[in-house]
Amino acid sequence: MSQITTTVLFNADGTFASVEPATFTGPGNVPMQLSISDDGTSLVFEQDTAGSGASGQYQTAASIDQGAYHQTKQTIYDCDGNAYTMEVNFKKITENRWRWEAFILDGDGNMSDIVPTPHVGEIEFCGCGPICNAVTSDNVRHGNNDNSNARAEIEIPFSMKGSANTSLTLNFGGDGDELMGVTQFASETTTKAVYQNGYPMGIMENYSIGVDGTVTGIYTNGQNIPLYRVALATFANEQGLDKVGGTMFRETVNSGNANIDPAGINAKGEILSQNVEMSNVDLTEEFTHLIIAQRGFQANTRVITTSDQILEEVVNLKR
């Protein structure tokens, strides 16, 4: 809490008569006021429980501390991949009403000068446990007895650290499933951050190719990002392609223009990565042809042998 200077007036009996200034900003930019107790015997520091600064919205810090308290932390990231710790505290104000406060912590675990906007709000529970309403510090009520909309949109001023500001959503309602959201049922406190979609900077360490030709980069930060897509081409006359070496072919007038589409579209085939193509020769048929050729060769050699024997007999007859 920052140091403040004020003027205090007393009554003739020694009790406090008045104090100025009446309001100031406390830790985390929480509106606070310095007032006099009902009996005039002491000064009281009070917090704005709704963040609106409206009259009647203040409650003493002592009364808030007497209620239940829970704390949860979650790592978040700016657009440059820098990691920050966001702490969300839950404090019970009155029956079925809780106050949430969001802070960004520095490297030592203390409250930093990066303050979310808004950073405080209120959650109101129905009598049987689930959320009825969630109110942000701008006094805008979300939910309207529908916990699927019980969420708060806050902005983190990362521009103070040289990055772009980032908007976050604190989802208290669990997207319609009341047991997945924040509840007030009689059980041990389990409120915690279960999901966030930010991530640090990563370097591509591998890649994969899908059957549709999509080349996906696999990064060290756990992200898989589609990068490119391999296309396939068909021709009206594939036999008219000009072979330019290896397995490369070139389009010609005889082949027609290439009809290019992604894999799996317009009768295009699929792409199988990390596969070795087997021979497309029918081994049984080729072995049959080989045996037939061998037998034909053997028959031809017998013809030559027989002709040689006949010639030898003719020569013998002449002798």
C-alpha positions as CSV (number, residue, x, y, z in Angstrom):
1,M,0.0,0.0,0.0
2,S,1.4,3.4,-0.9
3,Q,1.9,6.1,1.7
4,I,-1.0,8.6,2.0
5,T,-1.4,12.0,3.8
6,T,-4.7,12.9,5.2
7,T,-6.4,15.3,7.6
8,V,-8.3,14.0,10.6
9,L,-10.7,16.1,12.7
10,F,-11.8,15.1,16.2
11,N,-14.9,15.7,18.3
12,A,-14.8,17.4,21.7
13,D,-15.0,14.0,23.4
14,G,-11.9,12.7,21.5
15,T,-13.6,10.6,19.0
16,F,-13.0,10.9,15.3
17,A,-15.2,13.5,13.5
18,S,-14.0,13.3,9.9
19,V,-11.1,12.2,7.7
20,E,-9.9,13.4,4.3
21,P,-9.2,12.2,1.6
22,A,-11.9,9.6,1.7
23,T,-10.7,7.3,-1.2
24,F,-7.4,6.2,-2.6
25,T,-5.9,3.3,-4.6
26,G,-4.6,0.3,-2.8
27,P,-2.4,-2.7,-3.9
28,G,-3.2,-3.9,-7.4
29,N,-5.0,-0.6,-8.2
30,V,-7.9,-1.8,-6.0
31,P,-10.1,1.2,-5.0
32,M,-10.0,1.8,-1.2
33,Q,-11.3,4.3,1.3
34,L,-10.3,5.5,4.8
35,S,-13.3,6.0,7.0
36,I,-14.3,6.2,10.6
37,S,-15.9,3.3,12.6
38,D,-19.5,3.6,13.7
39,D,-18.5,4.4,17.2
40,G,-15.9,7.0,16.1
41,T,-13.1,5.3,18.1
42,S,-11.0,4.0,15.2
43,L,-10.1,4.5,11.5
44,V,-11.1,1.7,9.1
45,F,-9.5,0.8,5.7
46,E,-12.0,-0.5,3.3
47,Q,-11.9,-2.1,-0.2
48,D,-14.2,-1.7,-3.1
49,T,-15.7,-5.2,-3.4
50,A,-17.2,-4.6,-6.9
51,G,-14.5,-2.3,-8.3
52,S,-17.1,0.3,-9.3
53,G,-16.3,2.9,-6.6
54,A,-20.1,3.3,-6.0
55,S,-21.4,4.2,-2.6
56,G,-22.2,1.2,-0.4
57,Q,-19.8,-1.1,-2.4
58,Y,-17.0,-0.8,0.2
59,Q,-16.3,-3.5,2.8
60,T,-13.6,-3.6,5.4
61,A,-10.5,-5.6,4.7
62,A,-11.0,-7.3,8.1
63,S,-14.4,-8.6,7.1
64,I,-13.1,-9.9,3.8
65,D,-10.2,-11.7,5.4
66,Q,-12.6,-13.4,7.7
67,G,-14.2,-15.3,4.8
68,A,-12.8,-18.2,2.8
69,Y,-9.8,-17.7,0.6
70,H,-8.3,-19.6,-2.3
71,Q,-5.5,-18.9,-4.7
72,T,-4.6,-20.4,-8.1
73,K,-1.8,-19.7,-10.5
74,Q,-1.3,-20.3,-14.2
75,T,1.5,-19.6,-16.7
76,I,0.5,-17.3,-19.6
77,Y,2.4,-16.0,-22.6
78,D,2.6,-12.8,-24.6
79,C,2.8,-12.7,-28.4
80,D,6.6,-13.1,-28.3
81,G,6.4,-16.3,-26.3
82,N,7.6,-14.7,-23.0
83,A,6.2,-16.5,-19.9
84,Y,4.3,-14.8,-17.1
85,T,2.6,-16.1,-14.0
86,M,-1.0,-14.9,-13.5
87,E,-2.5,-15.4,-10.0
88,V,-6.2,-15.4,-9.4
89,N,-7.4,-15.1,-5.8
90,F,-10.9,-15.9,-4.7
91,K,-12.2,-14.3,-1.5
92,K,-15.6,-14.9,0.1
93,I,-17.4,-11.6,0.7
94,T,-20.8,-12.6,1.9
95,E,-23.1,-15.6,1.6
96,N,-23.0,-16.9,-2.0
97,R,-20.8,-14.0,-3.1
98,W,-17.1,-14.2,-3.9
99,R,-14.6,-11.7,-5.2
100,W,-11.9,-12.7,-7.7
101,E,-8.7,-10.7,-8.2
102,A,-6.2,-11.3,-11.0
103,F,-2.5,-10.2,-10.8
104,I,0.6,-10.7,-12.8
105,L,3.6,-11.8,-10.7
106,D,7.2,-10.9,-11.3
107,G,10.2,-13.3,-11.2
108,D,10.3,-13.1,-7.4
109,G,6.6,-14.0,-7.0
110,N,5.6,-10.5,-6.1
111,M,2.9,-8.4,-7.7
112,S,4.3,-6.7,-10.8
113,D,3.4,-3.4,-12.4
114,I,1.5,-5.2,-15.1
115,V,-2.1,-4.9,-14.0
116,P,-4.9,-6.6,-16.0
117,T,-7.9,-4.5,-16.9
118,P,-10.3,-5.3,-15.3
119,H,-8.5,-7.2,-12.6
120,V,-11.3,-7.6,-10.0
121,G,-14.8,-8.9,-10.2
122,E,-17.5,-10.8,-8.4
123,I,-19.0,-14.2,-8.6
124,E,-22.5,-14.9,-7.4
125,F,-23.6,-18.4,-6.7
126,C,-27.2,-19.8,-6.6
127,G,-28.4,-21.4,-3.4
128,C,-27.6,-24.9,-4.6
129,G,-24.0,-24.4,-5.7
130,P,-23.5,-23.4,-9.4
131,I,-22.8,-19.8,-10.6
132,C,-25.7,-17.5,-11.2
133,N,-23.8,-14.5,-12.3
134,A,-20.2,-13.2,-12.8
135,V,-19.7,-9.5,-12.5
136,T,-16.5,-7.8,-13.7
137,S,-15.1,-4.6,-12.2
138,D,-16.9,-2.5,-14.8
139,N,-20.1,-3.7,-13.0
140,V,-21.2,-5.5,-16.2
141,R,-23.1,-8.6,-15.2
142,H,-22.4,-11.8,-17.2
143,G,-24.4,-15.0,-16.9
144,N,-28.0,-14.0,-16.1
145,N,-28.6,-17.4,-14.4
146,D,-26.8,-19.2,-17.2
147,N,-23.4,-20.3,-16.0
148,S,-22.3,-21.1,-19.6
149,N,-21.7,-17.3,-20.0
150,A,-20.1,-16.7,-16.6
151,R,-16.7,-15.4,-17.8
152,A,-14.7,-12.3,-17.7
153,E,-12.7,-10.7,-20.5
154,I,-9.5,-9.0,-19.3
155,E,-6.7,-7.3,-21.1
156,I,-3.0,-7.8,-20.1
157,P,-0.9,-4.6,-20.8
158,F,2.2,-6.5,-22.1
159,S,3.0,-3.3,-24.0
160,M,4.7,-2.2,-20.7
161,K,7.3,-4.9,-21.5
162,G,7.5,-4.1,-25.2
163,S,5.0,-6.7,-26.5
164,A,1.4,-6.2,-27.8
165,N,-1.4,-6.2,-25.3
166,T,-3.2,-9.6,-25.0
167,S,-6.9,-10.3,-24.2
168,L,-7.7,-13.3,-21.9
169,T,-10.9,-14.9,-20.9
170,L,-11.5,-16.2,-17.4
171,N,-14.1,-18.9,-17.9
172,F,-15.8,-19.5,-14.5
173,G,-18.9,-21.3,-15.9
174,G,-17.3,-24.3,-17.6
175,D,-19.2,-23.7,-20.9
176,G,-22.5,-24.9,-19.7
177,D,-21.3,-27.9,-17.6
178,E,-21.8,-26.6,-14.1
179,L,-19.6,-29.3,-12.6
180,M,-16.7,-28.2,-14.9
181,G,-17.0,-24.6,-13.7
182,V,-16.6,-22.9,-10.4
183,T,-19.1,-24.2,-7.8
184,Q,-19.9,-23.7,-4.2
185,F,-20.7,-27.3,-3.3
186,A,-19.7,-28.7,0.0
187,S,-16.3,-30.2,-1.0
188,E,-12.6,-29.5,-0.7
189,T,-11.5,-26.5,-2.7
190,T,-10.3,-27.5,-6.1
191,T,-10.5,-24.3,-8.1
192,K,-7.5,-24.2,-10.4
193,A,-6.7,-23.2,-13.9
194,V,-7.1,-26.2,-16.2
195,Y,-6.6,-24.8,-19.7
196,Q,-4.7,-22.1,-21.5
197,N,-3.8,-21.9,-25.1
198,G,-0.7,-19.8,-25.0
199,Y,2.8,-21.2,-25.7
200,P,6.4,-20.2,-25.6
201,M,8.7,-19.7,-28.6
202,G,9.5,-23.0,-30.4
203,I,11.9,-24.4,-33.0
204,M,10.8,-26.9,-35.6
205,E,12.5,-30.2,-34.8
206,N,10.5,-32.5,-37.2
207,Y,7.7,-32.7,-39.7
208,S,5.0,-35.0,-40.9
209,I,3.0,-35.4,-44.1
210,G,-0.6,-36.4,-44.0
211,V,-2.6,-38.4,-46.5
212,D,-4.1,-35.1,-47.9
213,G,-0.6,-33.8,-48.5
214,T,-0.5,-31.4,-45.6
215,V,3.1,-30.8,-44.3
216,T,2.9,-30.2,-40.6
217,G,5.8,-28.7,-38.6
218,I,6.5,-30.3,-35.2
219,Y,8.0,-27.7,-32.8
220,T,9.8,-28.0,-29.5
221,N,7.1,-26.1,-27.6
222,G,4.6,-28.8,-28.4
223,Q,2.8,-27.1,-31.2
224,N,2.0,-28.8,-34.5
225,I,1.4,-26.2,-37.2
226,P,0.4,-26.9,-40.9
227,L,2.9,-25.3,-43.2
228,Y,2.4,-26.5,-46.8
229,R,0.2,-28.8,-48.9
230,V,1.5,-31.1,-51.6
231,A,-0.6,-31.1,-54.8
232,L,-1.2,-33.9,-57.3
233,A,-1.6,-33.7,-61.0
234,T,-3.4,-35.8,-63.6
235,F,-3.2,-35.6,-67.4
236,A,-5.6,-36.5,-70.2
237,N,-2.8,-38.6,-71.8
238,E,-0.3,-39.7,-69.3
239,Q,1.6,-41.7,-71.9
240,G,2.3,-38.4,-73.7
241,L,4.5,-37.0,-70.9
242,D,8.1,-36.3,-71.7
243,K,10.5,-38.3,-69.4
244,V,13.3,-36.0,-68.4
245,G,15.3,-38.3,-66.2
246,G,14.8,-40.5,-63.1
247,T,11.2,-40.3,-62.1
248,M,10.7,-36.8,-63.5
249,F,8.3,-36.1,-66.3
250,R,7.4,-32.9,-68.2
251,E,4.1,-31.8,-69.6
252,T,3.8,-31.8,-73.4
253,V,1.2,-31.0,-76.0
254,N,0.5,-34.7,-76.4
255,S,-0.1,-35.2,-72.7
256,G,-2.4,-32.2,-72.3
257,N,-2.4,-29.6,-69.5
258,A,-1.9,-30.7,-65.9
259,N,-5.1,-31.0,-63.8
260,I,-3.8,-30.0,-60.3
261,D,-5.7,-30.6,-57.1
262,P,-5.0,-31.5,-53.4
263,A,-4.7,-35.1,-52.6
264,G,-8.0,-36.9,-52.3
265,I,-10.0,-34.4,-54.4
266,N,-11.4,-35.0,-57.9
267,A,-10.3,-38.6,-58.0
268,K,-6.8,-37.7,-56.9
269,G,-5.1,-40.4,-54.8
270,E,-3.7,-40.1,-51.3
271,I,-0.2,-39.5,-50.2
272,L,1.5,-42.1,-48.0
273,S,4.6,-40.7,-46.3
274,Q,7.5,-42.8,-45.0
275,N,6.3,-45.8,-47.1
276,V,8.4,-47.8,-49.5
277,E,6.4,-48.9,-52.6
278,M,6.5,-52.6,-53.4
279,S,7.0,-54.0,-56.8
280,N,3.9,-53.8,-59.0
281,V,4.9,-56.9,-61.0
282,D,2.8,-60.1,-60.6
283,L,5.5,-62.6,-59.5
284,T,3.3,-65.7,-60.3
285,E,2.6,-64.6,-63.8
286,E,6.2,-63.6,-64.5
287,F,7.5,-67.0,-63.1
288,T,5.0,-68.7,-65.5
289,H,6.4,-66.7,-68.4
290,L,9.9,-67.6,-67.4
291,I,9.2,-71.3,-67.3
292,I,7.5,-71.1,-70.7
293,A,10.6,-69.3,-72.1
294,Q,12.9,-71.9,-70.5
295,R,11.0,-74.8,-72.0
296,G,10.9,-73.1,-75.4
297,F,14.7,-72.6,-75.2
298,Q,15.1,-76.3,-74.3
299,A,12.9,-77.4,-77.2
300,N,14.9,-75.2,-79.6
301,T,18.2,-76.7,-78.4
302,R,16.7,-80.2,-79.0
303,V,15.9,-79.2,-82.6
304,I,19.5,-78.2,-83.2
305,T,20.8,-81.4,-81.7
306,T,18.4,-83.5,-83.9
307,S,19.5,-81.6,-87.0
308,D,23.1,-82.2,-86.1
309,Q,22.5,-85.9,-85.8
310,I,20.7,-86.1,-89.2
311,L,23.5,-84.3,-90.9
312,E,26.0,-86.7,-89.3
313,E,24.0,-89.7,-90.6
314,V,23.9,-88.2,-94.1
315,V,27.7,-87.8,-94.1
316,N,28.1,-91.4,-92.9
317,L,25.9,-92.7,-95.8
318,K,28.1,-90.9,-98.3
319,R,31.1,-92.7,-97.0
